[in-house]
Amino acid sequence: MEQYENVINECSKLILSIHKQKNIYILKNDEETLLKLKQLEFAVHVRRAAAYNNISKYFEAYEDFTKANELKPEDQEIKENIKKLKVKL
């Protein structure tokens, strides 16, 4: 359980850092870097969602998978994870 808490904490820090970086690159109008940050943010939300799910924090997992879905709506696996979590809520 501690390992999942560590993953959650690290992912939370990364998400804050990514948001700060996105603001900088929005001002610089750097679309290439913004796309890379969006992909990284997607991956971090998925990882944190999986960790939340593993410790039965289903609402938090649902929120992160929903954010991942907003970032990459074409990802069918994320949509399936959201459906599975809706049943647990």
Kinemage of the C-alpha trace (Angstrom):
@kinemage 1
@onewidth
@group {chain A} dominant
@subgroup {mainchain}
@vectorlist {calphas} color= white
{ca met a 1} P 0.000 0.000 0.000
{ca glu a 2} L 2.860 2.359 0.788
{ca gln a 3} L 4.230 1.953 -2.729
{ca tyr a 4} L 0.911 3.143 -4.175
{ca glu a 5} L 0.870 6.133 -1.838
{ca asn a 6} L 4.385 7.006 -3.042
{ca val a 7} L 3.275 6.773 -6.672
{ca ile a 8} L 0.265 8.985 -5.925
{ca asn a 9} L 2.435 11.605 -4.206
{ca glu a 10} L 5.015 11.641 -6.997
{ca cys a 11} L 2.345 11.865 -9.681
{ca ser a 12} L 0.663 14.735 -7.855
{ca lys a 13} L 3.957 16.638 -7.791
{ca leu a 14} L 4.501 15.933 -11.474
{ca ile a 15} L 1.030 17.177 -12.400
{ca leu a 16} L 1.668 20.477 -10.610
{ca ser a 17} L 5.003 20.823 -12.373
{ca ile a 18} L 3.471 20.010 -15.758
{ca his a 19} L 0.799 22.691 -15.258
{ca lys a 20} L 3.479 25.287 -14.478
{ca gln a 21} L 5.467 24.245 -17.545
{ca lys a 22} L 2.367 24.387 -19.745
{ca asn a 23} L 1.755 27.980 -18.694
{ca ile a 24} L 5.291 28.916 -19.695
{ca tyr a 25} L 5.050 27.246 -23.098
{ca ile a 26} L 1.609 28.721 -23.777
{ca leu a 27} L 3.176 32.155 -23.419
{ca lys a 28} L 6.020 31.104 -25.719
{ca asn a 29} L 3.501 29.677 -28.202
{ca asp a 30} L 5.553 26.469 -28.384
{ca glu a 31} L 3.032 23.948 -29.750
{ca glu a 32} L 5.525 21.071 -30.022
{ca thr a 33} L 6.495 21.253 -26.351
{ca leu a 34} L 2.858 21.708 -25.316
{ca leu a 35} L 1.947 18.501 -27.147
{ca lys a 36} L 4.720 16.617 -25.336
{ca leu a 37} L 3.549 18.007 -21.999
{ca lys a 38} L -0.021 16.957 -22.799
{ca gln a 39} L 1.164 13.409 -23.527
{ca leu a 40} L 3.147 13.357 -20.295
{ca glu a 41} L 0.186 14.697 -18.315
{ca phe a 42} L -2.002 11.957 -19.798
{ca ala a 43} L 0.477 9.255 -18.741
{ca val a 44} L 0.803 10.653 -15.221
{ca his a 45} L -2.968 10.812 -14.710
{ca val a 46} L -3.286 7.202 -15.896
{ca arg a 47} L -0.530 6.072 -13.557
{ca arg a 48} L -2.029 7.886 -10.577
{ca ala a 49} L -5.497 6.540 -11.425
{ca ala a 50} L -4.137 2.992 -11.435
{ca ala a 51} L -2.504 3.548 -8.047
{ca tyr a 52} L -5.733 4.955 -6.592
{ca asn a 53} L -7.640 1.990 -8.000
{ca asn a 54} L -5.198 -0.447 -6.397
{ca ile a 55} L -5.891 1.000 -2.950
{ca ser a 56} L -9.664 1.128 -3.535
{ca lys a 57} L -9.889 4.916 -3.850
{ca tyr a 58} L -12.305 4.587 -6.707
{ca phe a 59} L -13.595 8.153 -6.830
{ca glu a 60} L -10.055 9.531 -7.120
{ca ala a 61} L -9.233 6.928 -9.772
{ca tyr a 62} L -12.375 7.898 -11.666
{ca glu a 63} L -11.378 11.579 -11.564
{ca asp a 64} L -7.913 10.852 -12.935
{ca phe a 65} L -9.174 8.548 -15.673
{ca thr a 66} L -11.726 11.219 -16.598
{ca lys a 67} L -8.957 13.821 -16.872
{ca ala a 68} L -6.911 11.385 -18.977
{ca asn a 69} L -9.956 10.926 -21.209
{ca glu a 70} L -10.198 14.702 -21.671
{ca leu a 71} L -6.553 14.778 -22.717
{ca lys a 72} L -6.818 11.804 -25.081
{ca pro a 73} L -10.475 11.088 -25.892
{ca glu a 74} L -9.637 8.521 -28.570
{ca asp a 75} L -8.122 6.104 -26.014
{ca gln a 76} L -10.644 3.265 -25.702
{ca glu a 77} L -8.872 1.599 -22.776
{ca ile a 78} L -9.402 4.724 -20.669
{ca lys a 79} L -13.103 4.722 -21.558
{ca glu a 80} L -13.336 1.083 -20.418
{ca asn a 81} L -11.609 1.896 -17.130
{ca ile a 82} L -14.096 4.717 -16.532
{ca lys a 83} L -17.024 2.346 -17.150
{ca lys a 84} L -15.600 -0.213 -14.710
{ca leu a 85} L -15.119 2.425 -12.036
{ca lys a 86} L -18.653 3.804 -12.425
{ca val a 87} L -19.900 0.427 -11.203
{ca lys a 88} L -17.743 0.684 -8.064
{ca leu a 89} L -18.857 4.214 -7.165
